[in-house]
Amino acid sequence: MTTSADVASGKTHTDENFPVASHLIAARHRPAIMAFYHFVRAADDVADHATLTPDQKIALLDAMEASLLGRTDSEAVALPLRRVLAERRLSPKHAQDLLAAFRLDVVKSRTANWAELIHYCSLSAMPVGRFVLDVHGEGETTWPASDAICAALQIINHLQDCGKDYRDLDRVYIPQDMLAAAGLRDDALAKPTASVALMECFRDLAVRTDALLDEGEPLPRMIGDFRLSMEIASIAALARRLTTILKTHDPLSQKVHLGKSAMLGVALAGCASVALKRWTGGSIKPTTRPGVQRS
């Protein structure tokens, strides 16, 4: 019987575009976050596998959920997360939302508009931030700002990988209405370089992503745990730098990733900026207003 372990890509947290449970996170929380990461990584590998049929992918994702919920033990990757949830009395909902996103990836390969893209992010990205906040005991009033940052990170990843996603998976996350308005078809993403019209689409998405980062900007000062605050500050700073790059660089032909030294410099600057604000202005009261533009 095939399991998710049989189709693993071998990709680890060190291969991701943004830090995962870095040493800024307190040691007591890192194992819980890594258990969540390994579960999500395995599900992502299933959804993106080159030779599995859609039915096989859905069956594996369903088996992962069954093991997560304690109905079976067939998926070993789910067992550490199941223990974490039980020990910390946390809901499986965030992991289940991620599974829902991967099921969508199996059956749906196009995104109609910005609202649909944000809906996808509500399943594929926002639950990650919410889980990390839950692990740290932060209140749900931090969720709107976290949702905005997580959606921004997801869209940045989509832009970075847009050519590869189209060529390898026939998957397009750039909204179809944006492409149509620019007079483009999906196959524009298969070109070696982006046209002027496609570059304008990339820039428009980067600008919208910047607006999401603006919505999430207060989050590090809303967090009670100082180390988590610094982790979020570093990630938000990296995201801001990448959106700046994506406004002028072509992800089909140019590097839109930061090297390790550049990542470190940007992350440290982000931490320093937020630490100064916390020390001089204190924390800020969390907001309950909606945190993500829906249209």
C-alpha positions as CSV (number, residue, x, y, z in Angstrom):
1,M,0.0,0.0,0.0
2,T,1.4,3.4,-1.0
3,T,1.8,6.0,1.7
4,S,2.9,9.7,1.6
5,A,6.4,8.6,2.6
6,D,6.7,6.6,-0.7
7,V,6.2,9.8,-2.8
8,A,8.2,12.2,-0.7
9,S,10.2,14.8,-2.6
10,G,13.0,14.9,-0.1
11,K,12.5,18.7,0.3
12,T,13.1,19.9,3.9
13,H,12.5,23.1,5.8
14,T,15.9,24.4,4.7
15,D,14.7,24.4,1.1
16,E,11.8,26.7,1.8
17,N,11.7,30.3,0.6
18,F,11.1,31.6,4.2
19,P,12.5,30.5,7.6
20,V,10.7,27.6,9.3
21,A,11.0,27.4,13.1
22,S,14.3,29.2,13.1
23,H,16.3,29.5,16.3
24,L,14.5,32.7,17.1
25,I,11.7,30.4,18.1
26,A,12.0,29.1,21.7
27,A,13.3,25.5,21.8
28,R,10.2,24.2,23.6
29,H,8.0,25.3,20.6
30,R,10.2,24.2,17.7
31,P,9.3,20.4,17.8
32,A,5.6,21.2,17.6
33,I,6.1,23.6,14.6
34,M,8.3,21.0,12.9
35,A,5.8,18.3,13.4
36,F,3.2,20.5,11.6
37,Y,5.7,21.4,8.9
38,H,6.6,17.7,8.2
39,F,2.9,16.9,7.9
40,V,2.2,19.8,5.5
41,R,5.4,19.1,3.5
42,A,4.3,15.5,3.0
43,A,0.8,16.6,1.9
44,D,2.3,19.1,-0.5
45,D,4.5,16.4,-2.0
46,V,1.4,14.2,-2.6
47,A,-0.5,17.0,-4.3
48,D,2.5,17.9,-6.6
49,H,3.6,14.4,-7.4
50,A,4.2,13.9,-11.1
51,T,2.9,10.4,-11.7
52,L,0.1,9.8,-9.1
53,T,-3.4,10.1,-10.5
54,P,-5.8,12.6,-9.0
55,D,-7.8,9.8,-7.3
56,Q,-4.6,8.4,-5.8
57,K,-3.6,11.8,-4.5
58,I,-7.0,12.4,-2.9
59,A,-6.9,8.9,-1.3
60,L,-3.5,9.6,0.2
61,L,-4.6,13.0,1.5
62,D,-7.7,11.4,3.0
63,A,-5.5,8.8,4.7
64,M,-3.3,11.5,6.1
65,E,-6.4,13.2,7.6
66,A,-7.6,9.9,9.0
67,S,-4.3,9.3,10.8
68,L,-4.2,12.9,12.0
69,L,-7.6,12.3,13.6
70,G,-6.7,9.0,15.2
71,R,-8.9,6.8,12.9
72,T,-5.9,4.9,11.6
73,D,-2.1,4.9,12.0
74,S,-1.3,4.2,8.4
75,E,0.4,7.6,7.8
76,A,3.4,7.8,10.1
77,V,4.0,11.5,9.3
78,A,0.7,12.3,10.9
79,L,1.5,10.7,14.3
80,P,3.9,13.3,15.7
81,L,1.5,16.1,14.9
82,R,-1.4,14.1,16.4
83,R,0.6,13.8,19.6
84,V,1.4,17.5,19.6
85,L,-2.2,18.4,19.2
86,A,-3.2,16.1,22.1
87,E,-0.5,17.2,24.4
88,R,-1.2,20.9,23.8
89,R,-4.9,20.5,23.5
90,L,-5.0,22.1,20.1
91,S,-7.5,21.6,17.3
92,P,-6.6,19.7,14.1
93,K,-8.5,22.4,12.1
94,H,-5.4,24.2,10.8
95,A,-3.9,21.0,9.4
96,Q,-7.2,20.0,8.0
97,D,-7.5,23.4,6.2
98,L,-4.1,22.7,4.6
99,L,-5.3,19.3,3.4
100,A,-8.3,21.1,1.9
101,A,-5.9,23.4,0.0
102,F,-4.0,20.4,-1.4
103,R,-7.2,18.7,-2.5
104,L,-8.0,21.9,-4.3
105,D,-4.6,21.8,-6.0
106,V,-5.4,18.2,-7.2
107,V,-8.7,19.1,-8.8
108,K,-8.3,22.8,-9.7
109,S,-5.5,24.3,-11.7
110,R,-6.6,27.9,-12.4
111,T,-7.5,30.9,-10.2
112,A,-10.3,33.2,-11.5
113,N,-9.5,36.4,-9.7
114,W,-8.0,38.1,-6.6
115,A,-10.8,37.0,-4.3
116,E,-10.4,33.4,-5.4
117,L,-6.6,33.7,-4.8
118,I,-7.2,35.0,-1.3
119,H,-9.7,32.2,-0.6
120,Y,-7.0,29.7,-1.6
121,C,-4.5,31.5,0.7
122,S,-7.1,31.1,3.5
123,L,-6.6,27.4,3.3
124,S,-3.0,27.1,2.1
125,A,-1.2,29.8,4.1
126,M,-3.2,31.5,6.8
127,P,-3.6,28.2,8.9
128,V,0.2,28.0,9.2
129,G,0.4,31.3,10.9
130,R,-2.6,30.5,13.1
131,F,-1.1,27.2,14.2
132,V,2.2,28.9,15.2
133,L,0.2,31.5,17.1
134,D,-1.8,28.8,18.9
135,V,1.4,26.9,19.8
136,H,2.7,30.1,21.5
137,G,-0.6,30.7,23.3
138,E,-1.3,34.0,21.4
139,G,-5.0,35.1,21.2
140,E,-7.2,34.9,18.1
141,T,-7.2,38.7,17.9
142,T,-3.7,38.4,16.3
143,W,-5.2,36.3,13.4
144,P,-6.2,39.0,11.0
145,A,-2.7,40.6,10.8
146,S,-1.2,37.1,10.6
147,D,-3.5,36.1,7.9
148,A,-2.5,39.1,5.8
149,I,1.3,38.3,6.2
150,C,0.7,34.6,5.4
151,A,-1.3,35.4,2.3
152,A,1.5,37.7,1.2
153,L,4.1,35.0,1.7
154,Q,2.0,32.5,-0.4
155,I,1.5,35.0,-3.3
156,I,5.3,35.7,-3.3
157,N,5.9,32.0,-3.6
158,H,3.4,31.8,-6.4
159,L,5.2,34.6,-8.3
160,Q,8.6,33.2,-7.7
161,D,7.6,29.7,-9.0
162,C,5.0,30.8,-11.7
163,G,7.0,29.5,-14.6
164,K,7.9,26.2,-13.0
165,D,4.3,25.7,-11.7
166,Y,2.9,26.1,-15.2
167,R,5.5,23.9,-17.0
168,D,5.7,21.1,-14.4
169,L,2.1,21.1,-13.0
170,D,0.0,23.0,-15.5
171,R,-1.0,25.1,-12.5
172,V,-1.6,28.9,-12.7
173,Y,-2.2,30.9,-9.6
174,I,-2.0,34.3,-11.4
175,P,-5.6,35.3,-11.6
176,Q,-7.2,34.6,-15.0
177,D,-8.9,38.0,-15.1
178,M,-5.6,39.8,-14.8
179,L,-4.1,37.8,-17.6
180,A,-7.1,38.3,-19.8
181,A,-7.1,42.1,-19.2
182,A,-3.5,42.1,-20.3
183,G,-4.4,40.2,-23.5
184,L,-2.4,37.2,-22.3
185,R,-3.0,33.4,-22.1
186,D,-1.6,30.9,-19.7
187,D,1.2,29.9,-22.1
188,A,2.8,33.3,-21.6
189,L,4.3,31.7,-18.5
190,A,6.1,29.1,-20.6
191,K,8.2,31.8,-22.4
192,P,11.9,32.2,-21.4
193,T,11.2,35.8,-20.5
194,A,8.1,37.7,-19.6
195,S,6.5,40.2,-22.0
196,V,5.9,43.8,-21.0
197,A,2.2,42.9,-20.4
198,L,3.1,40.0,-18.2
199,M,5.6,42.1,-16.2
200,E,2.8,44.5,-15.5
201,C,0.7,41.6,-14.2
202,F,3.6,40.6,-11.9
203,R,4.0,44.2,-10.7
204,D,0.3,44.6,-10.0
205,L,0.3,41.4,-7.9
206,A,3.5,42.6,-6.1
207,V,1.7,45.9,-5.3
208,R,-1.3,44.1,-3.9
209,T,1.0,41.9,-1.9
210,D,2.7,45.0,-0.4
211,A,-0.8,46.1,0.7
212,L,-1.2,42.8,2.5
213,L,2.2,43.3,4.2
214,D,1.0,46.8,5.3
215,E,-2.1,45.2,6.9
216,G,0.2,42.7,8.7
217,E,2.8,45.3,9.8
218,P,1.5,45.7,13.4
219,L,1.7,41.9,14.1
220,P,5.2,41.7,15.7
221,R,4.2,44.3,18.2
222,M,0.9,42.6,19.0
223,I,2.7,39.3,20.0
224,G,3.3,38.6,23.6
225,D,6.2,36.2,23.0
226,F,9.3,38.3,22.2
227,R,11.1,35.6,20.3
228,L,8.1,34.9,18.1
229,S,7.8,38.6,17.5
230,M,11.4,38.6,16.2
231,E,10.7,35.6,14.0
232,I,7.7,37.3,12.4
233,A,9.6,40.6,12.0
234,S,12.4,38.8,10.1
235,I,9.9,37.0,7.8
236,A,7.9,40.2,7.1
237,A,11.1,42.1,6.3
238,L,12.2,39.3,3.9
239,A,8.7,39.4,2.3
240,R,8.9,43.2,1.9
241,R,12.3,42.9,0.1
242,L,11.0,40.2,-2.2
243,T,7.9,42.2,-3.2
244,T,10.2,45.1,-4.1
245,I,12.3,42.8,-6.3
246,L,9.2,41.4,-7.9
247,K,8.1,44.8,-9.0
248,T,11.0,45.1,-11.4
249,H,12.4,41.6,-11.9
250,D,11.2,38.9,-14.2
251,P,10.7,35.6,-12.3
252,L,10.7,33.7,-15.6
253,S,14.3,34.7,-16.4
254,Q,15.8,36.5,-13.3
255,K,16.6,35.5,-9.8
256,V,14.0,36.7,-7.4
257,H,15.3,34.9,-4.3
258,L,17.7,36.2,-1.7
259,G,21.0,34.6,-1.0
260,K,21.8,33.5,2.6
261,S,23.9,36.5,3.4
262,A,21.3,38.9,2.0
263,M,18.5,37.0,3.9
264,L,20.4,37.3,7.1
265,G,21.0,41.1,6.7
266,V,17.4,41.8,5.8
267,A,16.1,39.6,8.7
268,L,18.4,41.2,11.2
269,A,17.3,44.7,10.1
270,G,13.7,43.7,10.4
271,C,14.2,42.4,13.9
272,A,16.2,45.5,15.0
273,S,13.4,47.8,13.7
274,V,10.6,46.0,15.5
275,A,12.7,45.5,18.7
276,L,13.3,49.3,18.8
277,K,9.6,50.0,18.3
278,R,8.7,47.6,21.1
279,W,11.2,49.0,23.5
280,T,10.4,52.7,22.8
281,G,6.6,52.5,22.1
282,G,5.6,49.2,23.7
283,S,3.3,46.6,22.4
284,I,0.0,47.6,20.7
285,K,-3.5,46.3,21.3
286,P,-4.5,43.6,18.8
287,T,-7.2,44.6,16.3
288,T,-10.3,42.5,15.4
289,R,-10.9,44.2,12.1
290,P,-10.8,42.0,9.0
291,G,-7.2,41.6,8.0
292,V,-7.3,40.7,4.3
293,Q,-8.8,42.5,1.3
294,R,-11.5,40.3,-0.2
295,S,-12.1,42.0,-3.5
